[in-house]
Amino acid sequence: MKIKDRMSIFSLLTVMLGSIYASPSFATSASCEPLNGSPQSYDNNMLENMKATDNEVGHTYETAFNAGQESYQITCDCSPADATSDSVLILYTLKTPLPSGNTFGFQKLNDHMDVKTSIFIPKTAGAVSVPATKISDSTRHRDADNNGICSLQTTQDHLTTGSQGQLIFSITKPFIGQLDIPRTAVAEVYATSATSSTNTPKSTSPVAVVYISGTITVPQSCEINKGETIMVDFGYIGAGDMTKVKQPPVNYRANTFDIVYDCTQNGLPTVPPGNKLTMTLEGDDVVDQYYLVGRRRPSDNVADIGITVLNDSGTSIPFKSGILPMNQTGAGKVTLMAYPVNLIGGVLESGDFDASATLQIDIK
């Protein structure tokens, strides 16, 4: 009898224990997808003018997202219990398709810049740096609150995660002129429904993608003749020596002068590939494009004295978009010649004359 009683007790305990483990209660998670089949795109357009003094290795600057605030909806493969009787959280995973950059914690954007992306997630203090995982939105999603996310729920929450954040750029290689950034994905937002923030994320498709594009411009500082005005003195010319139309005075030797330029900065000896330095000569008051007006007669405002400029080979340079040769390393000099001419012919009235033109260097 004693043995039998013991067997009965053992059998009873076995049944009871079996009943306890027959209905486990585990925290669960499920994958989520965009409700419309495509991830929401958040496009940020960057139009920045960078100071030349900031264009150096290691310099960083920060800017906020400027994408629209369009919302999107997701659908998650929750279990019937989670969808109908319980509530679920959203666990966000943030990824980037960009490779690691030269700057710690940054990704490589291009040969000149790294970028670090941070995204604001609801009810999370501060922006979360990408990449990151298991970031809970701390919100219970259920039909009772009209913010469902499960496919078995009848309501759908409107989400905007990915629309707000911050970008930090780091200069890895100085550049000059304009740096174009094509549309580039910098972050991907993934979502998982979960009953606990400790659940394992399961989603494999992004619900939102963050893009950036635009241009960053560095104003190039080119120094011409160390910032001094180039002066050309034509001296004294006899009225009888300057009578032929558009010809230099008799026995007049053209004035020769140099334009010394330096466009190098931050140790950049050359212009980056795809860019070109161009120097142009522009005059405001010009006759037949090759003659800069030096004087107009007070009686009728007719231009009677002009100035022509030639390169070192004797070819005249126009005063409207006249292009001068430049060394593409960014430093060098241009030798020019200039002399005055009679624009109307005959003996001119005596008196002074002067004119001015502008030298402009562009990086294209």
C-alpha positions as CSV (number, residue, x, y, z in Angstrom):
1,M,0.0,0.0,0.0
2,K,2.8,2.4,0.8
3,I,4.4,1.8,-2.6
4,K,1.1,2.2,-4.4
5,D,0.4,5.5,-2.6
6,R,3.8,6.8,-3.5
7,M,3.2,5.9,-7.2
8,S,-0.2,7.7,-7.1
9,I,1.4,10.8,-5.7
10,F,4.2,10.7,-8.2
11,S,1.7,10.3,-11.1
12,L,-0.4,13.2,-9.7
13,L,2.7,15.5,-9.6
14,T,3.6,14.5,-13.1
15,V,0.1,15.5,-14.4
16,M,0.2,18.8,-12.5
17,L,3.6,19.7,-13.7
18,G,2.6,18.7,-17.2
19,S,-0.4,21.1,-17.0
20,I,1.8,23.9,-15.9
21,Y,4.2,23.7,-18.9
22,A,1.6,22.9,-21.5
23,S,0.6,26.6,-21.8
24,P,3.8,28.7,-21.9
25,S,3.6,32.5,-22.1
26,F,6.6,33.8,-24.1
27,A,7.4,37.4,-25.2
28,T,7.1,37.4,-29.0
29,S,8.1,39.6,-32.0
30,A,7.1,39.8,-35.6
31,S,8.4,41.3,-38.8
32,C,6.8,44.5,-40.2
33,E,6.6,45.8,-43.7
34,P,5.4,49.0,-45.4
35,L,1.6,48.9,-45.7
36,N,1.8,50.1,-49.3
37,G,4.7,47.8,-50.2
38,S,7.4,50.6,-50.5
39,P,9.4,52.3,-47.9
40,Q,8.7,56.0,-47.2
41,S,11.4,58.2,-48.7
42,Y,12.7,61.2,-46.8
43,D,14.8,63.4,-49.0
44,N,17.0,66.1,-47.5
45,N,18.4,68.8,-49.8
46,M,21.7,70.2,-48.6
47,L,22.7,73.7,-50.0
48,E,25.6,74.8,-47.9
49,N,28.1,77.6,-48.3
50,M,31.2,76.6,-46.3
51,K,33.8,79.2,-45.2
52,A,37.2,78.7,-46.7
53,T,38.7,78.6,-43.2
54,D,36.5,75.6,-42.4
55,N,37.7,73.6,-45.5
56,E,40.2,71.6,-43.6
57,V,40.7,68.0,-42.6
58,G,38.8,67.2,-39.4
59,H,36.4,70.1,-39.5
60,T,32.8,69.1,-38.7
61,Y,29.5,70.9,-39.0
62,E,26.0,69.9,-38.2
63,T,22.6,70.4,-39.9
64,A,19.1,69.2,-39.2
65,F,17.0,67.2,-41.6
66,N,14.8,69.3,-43.9
67,A,12.8,66.5,-45.4
68,G,9.0,66.6,-45.4
69,Q,6.9,65.2,-42.5
70,E,4.9,62.8,-44.5
71,S,3.6,59.8,-42.4
72,Y,3.5,56.2,-43.4
73,Q,1.8,53.0,-42.2
74,I,3.2,49.5,-41.5
75,T,1.7,46.1,-41.2
76,C,3.2,43.5,-38.8
77,D,2.7,39.7,-38.7
78,C,1.7,39.7,-35.1
79,S,0.2,36.6,-33.5
80,P,-3.6,36.6,-32.9
81,A,-3.0,36.9,-29.2
82,D,-0.8,40.0,-29.6
83,A,-3.1,41.6,-32.1
84,T,-6.4,41.0,-30.4
85,S,-5.9,40.8,-26.7
86,D,-2.5,42.2,-25.9
87,S,-0.6,45.2,-27.2
88,V,2.7,45.5,-29.0
89,L,5.6,47.9,-29.1
90,I,7.7,48.9,-32.2
91,L,11.4,48.1,-32.0
92,Y,13.3,50.1,-34.5
93,T,16.5,49.1,-36.1
94,L,18.6,51.7,-37.9
95,K,21.0,50.7,-40.6
96,T,23.2,52.5,-43.2
97,P,24.2,51.2,-46.7
98,L,27.3,53.4,-46.5
99,P,30.8,52.0,-45.6
100,S,32.7,53.1,-42.6
101,G,34.4,56.4,-43.0
102,N,37.8,57.8,-42.0
103,T,36.3,59.6,-39.0
104,F,35.4,57.3,-36.1
105,G,31.6,56.7,-35.9
106,F,31.0,58.2,-39.3
107,Q,30.3,56.7,-42.8
108,K,32.0,57.6,-46.0
109,L,29.9,59.9,-48.1
110,N,32.4,60.6,-50.8
111,D,36.2,61.2,-51.3
112,H,36.0,64.5,-49.4
113,M,33.4,64.0,-46.7
114,D,32.2,61.5,-44.1
115,V,28.7,61.8,-42.6
116,K,27.1,60.7,-39.3
117,T,23.3,60.4,-39.3
118,S,21.1,60.5,-36.2
119,I,17.3,59.9,-36.2
120,F,14.7,61.0,-33.7
121,I,12.5,58.2,-32.4
122,P,9.3,58.9,-30.5
123,K,9.6,59.1,-26.7
124,T,13.4,58.7,-27.0
125,A,15.6,61.3,-25.4
126,G,17.7,62.8,-28.2
127,A,18.5,61.6,-31.7
128,V,19.8,58.0,-32.1
129,S,23.0,57.5,-34.0
130,V,22.9,55.2,-37.0
131,P,23.5,52.2,-36.8
132,A,21.4,51.1,-33.8
133,T,19.1,48.3,-32.9
134,K,16.3,47.5,-30.4
135,I,15.1,51.1,-30.0
136,S,11.6,51.0,-28.6
137,D,9.1,53.7,-29.3
138,S,7.6,53.0,-25.8
139,T,4.1,53.1,-27.2
140,R,1.5,50.3,-26.8
141,H,-0.1,49.8,-30.2
142,R,-3.7,48.3,-30.0
143,D,-7.1,48.9,-31.5
144,A,-8.4,50.3,-28.2
145,D,-6.1,53.3,-28.7
146,N,-6.7,53.5,-32.5
147,N,-2.9,53.0,-33.2
148,G,-2.7,49.5,-34.4
149,I,0.2,48.1,-36.5
150,C,-0.7,44.4,-36.8
151,S,-2.3,43.0,-39.9
152,L,-5.0,41.5,-37.6
153,Q,-5.8,44.8,-36.1
154,T,-8.4,47.1,-37.6
155,T,-6.7,50.4,-37.0
156,Q,-3.4,51.7,-38.4
157,D,-1.0,54.1,-36.7
158,H,0.6,56.9,-38.8
159,L,4.4,56.9,-38.3
160,T,7.0,59.5,-39.1
161,T,10.2,57.9,-37.8
162,G,13.0,58.9,-40.2
163,S,11.6,62.3,-41.0
164,Q,13.5,64.2,-38.3
165,G,17.1,63.9,-37.4
166,Q,20.6,65.4,-37.7
167,L,23.5,65.1,-40.0
168,I,27.1,65.8,-39.1
169,F,29.6,66.2,-41.9
170,S,33.4,65.7,-41.4
171,I,35.9,67.0,-44.0
172,T,38.3,64.2,-44.9
173,K,39.9,65.9,-47.9
174,P,39.7,69.7,-48.6
175,F,38.1,70.7,-51.9
176,I,37.6,73.9,-53.9
177,G,34.7,75.2,-55.8
178,Q,31.5,73.2,-55.6
179,L,31.0,69.6,-54.3
180,D,28.0,67.9,-55.7
181,I,26.2,65.2,-53.7
182,P,24.0,63.0,-55.7
183,R,20.9,61.5,-54.1
184,T,22.4,59.1,-51.6
185,A,20.8,56.8,-49.0
186,V,22.4,57.4,-45.6
187,A,20.0,55.5,-43.3
188,E,17.3,52.8,-43.4
189,V,14.6,52.4,-40.8
190,Y,13.4,48.9,-39.9
191,A,10.5,48.0,-37.6
192,T,9.6,44.9,-35.6
193,S,6.5,44.4,-33.5
194,A,7.3,43.1,-30.0
195,T,5.6,42.5,-26.7
196,S,8.8,43.4,-24.9
197,S,11.8,45.7,-25.7
198,T,14.1,42.7,-25.1
199,N,12.6,40.8,-28.1
200,T,14.8,40.0,-31.1
201,P,14.2,42.2,-34.2
202,K,13.0,40.3,-37.2
203,S,12.3,42.7,-40.1
204,T,14.3,42.4,-43.2
205,S,12.8,45.2,-45.3
206,P,13.0,48.9,-44.4
207,V,9.9,50.9,-43.7
208,A,11.6,54.3,-44.4
209,V,14.8,55.4,-46.1
210,V,16.7,58.7,-45.4
211,Y,18.4,60.4,-48.4
212,I,20.6,63.4,-48.8
213,S,21.5,65.3,-52.0
214,G,22.7,68.8,-52.9
215,T,25.8,70.9,-53.2
216,I,28.4,72.3,-50.8
217,T,30.3,75.3,-52.0
218,V,33.6,76.7,-50.7
219,P,34.3,80.3,-51.8
220,Q,37.7,80.2,-53.4
221,S,40.0,82.9,-52.3
222,C,42.3,83.9,-55.2
223,E,44.9,86.6,-54.7
224,I,45.9,88.7,-57.7
225,N,49.0,90.8,-57.4
226,K,48.8,90.4,-53.6
227,G,45.6,92.3,-53.6
228,E,47.1,95.5,-55.1
229,T,45.5,97.3,-58.1
230,I,47.4,96.8,-61.3
231,M,48.4,100.2,-62.7
232,V,49.6,100.8,-66.2
233,D,51.0,104.3,-67.0
234,F,51.1,105.2,-70.7
235,G,53.1,108.3,-70.1
236,Y,53.2,111.4,-72.3
237,I,52.0,111.0,-75.9
238,G,52.1,113.8,-78.5
239,A,48.8,114.5,-80.2
240,G,50.5,114.4,-83.6
241,D,51.8,110.9,-82.9
242,M,48.4,109.4,-82.4
243,T,46.3,110.1,-85.5
244,K,45.6,106.7,-87.2
245,V,42.4,104.9,-86.4
246,K,42.8,102.0,-84.0
247,Q,46.6,102.1,-84.3
248,P,49.2,102.7,-81.5
249,P,51.1,106.0,-81.4
250,V,54.1,106.4,-83.7
251,N,57.2,104.6,-82.4
252,Y,55.2,103.8,-79.2
253,R,56.4,100.7,-77.2
254,A,53.6,98.8,-75.6
255,N,53.6,98.7,-71.8
256,T,54.3,95.2,-70.5
257,F,52.9,94.1,-67.1
258,D,52.4,90.9,-65.2
259,I,49.3,89.5,-63.5
260,V,50.5,87.3,-60.6
261,Y,47.8,85.0,-59.1
262,D,47.6,82.5,-56.3
263,C,44.5,80.4,-55.8
264,T,46.1,77.7,-53.6
265,Q,44.9,77.2,-50.1
266,N,44.9,74.6,-47.4
267,G,47.9,73.0,-49.0
268,L,46.0,72.3,-52.3
269,P,48.5,72.6,-55.1
270,T,46.1,71.5,-57.9
271,V,42.5,71.9,-58.9
272,P,40.6,68.7,-58.2
273,P,39.6,66.6,-61.3
274,G,36.5,68.0,-63.0
275,N,37.2,71.6,-62.0
276,K,39.0,74.2,-64.0
277,L,40.4,77.7,-63.2
278,T,39.5,80.4,-65.7
279,M,40.5,84.1,-65.7
280,T,38.5,86.6,-67.6
281,L,39.0,90.3,-68.4
282,E,35.9,92.4,-68.3
283,G,35.4,96.1,-69.2
284,D,32.3,98.1,-68.6
285,D,32.7,100.7,-71.4
286,V,33.9,98.9,-74.5
287,V,34.0,99.6,-78.3
288,D,34.0,96.7,-80.7
289,Q,34.8,94.4,-77.8
290,Y,38.6,94.9,-78.2
291,Y,38.9,98.5,-77.2
292,L,38.4,99.7,-73.6
293,V,37.2,103.3,-73.7
294,G,39.7,105.7,-72.1
295,R,37.9,108.9,-72.9
296,R,34.7,110.3,-74.3
297,R,34.5,113.8,-75.8
298,P,32.4,116.1,-73.6
299,S,30.7,117.7,-76.6
300,D,29.0,114.6,-78.0
301,N,30.0,111.7,-75.7
302,V,31.8,110.0,-78.6
303,A,34.7,107.7,-77.5
304,D,37.9,109.0,-79.0
305,I,40.6,107.2,-77.1
306,G,40.7,103.5,-76.4
307,I,43.1,101.0,-74.8
308,T,43.8,97.6,-76.3
309,V,45.4,94.7,-74.4
310,L,47.4,91.8,-76.0
311,N,48.8,88.6,-74.7
312,D,52.6,87.9,-74.9
313,S,52.2,86.6,-78.4
314,G,50.6,89.8,-79.6
315,T,47.0,88.6,-79.9
316,S,44.3,91.1,-78.8
317,I,42.2,90.1,-75.9
318,P,38.5,91.0,-75.9
319,F,37.1,93.0,-72.9
320,K,33.9,90.9,-72.9
321,S,34.6,87.5,-71.5
322,G,38.2,87.7,-72.6
323,I,39.8,84.5,-71.3
324,L,43.4,84.6,-70.1
325,P,45.6,81.5,-69.8
326,M,46.0,80.0,-66.3
327,N,48.2,77.4,-64.7
328,Q,45.8,74.8,-63.4
329,T,47.9,74.3,-60.3
330,G,46.3,77.5,-59.1
331,A,49.4,79.7,-59.0
332,G,51.3,81.5,-61.7
333,K,51.4,84.7,-63.8
334,V,50.1,86.1,-67.1
335,T,52.2,88.6,-69.1
336,L,50.2,91.2,-71.0
337,M,50.9,94.2,-73.1
338,A,48.7,97.4,-73.5
339,Y,48.8,100.6,-75.6
340,P,46.3,103.4,-76.3
341,V,44.7,103.9,-79.7
342,N,42.8,106.7,-81.6
343,L,39.2,105.5,-82.0
344,I,38.1,108.2,-84.5
345,G,41.2,109.2,-86.5
346,G,42.8,112.7,-86.9
347,V,44.3,114.9,-84.3
348,L,42.7,114.5,-80.9
349,E,42.1,117.2,-78.3
350,S,44.8,117.2,-75.7
351,G,44.0,116.0,-72.2
352,D,44.2,113.1,-69.8
353,F,42.5,109.7,-70.3
354,D,42.0,106.7,-68.0
355,A,40.1,103.4,-68.0
356,S,39.6,100.4,-65.7
357,A,38.8,96.8,-66.3
358,T,38.1,93.9,-63.9
359,L,40.0,90.6,-63.7
360,Q,37.9,87.7,-62.5
361,I,38.9,84.1,-61.6
362,D,36.2,81.4,-61.6
363,I,36.4,77.7,-60.7
364,K,34.1,75.6,-62.8
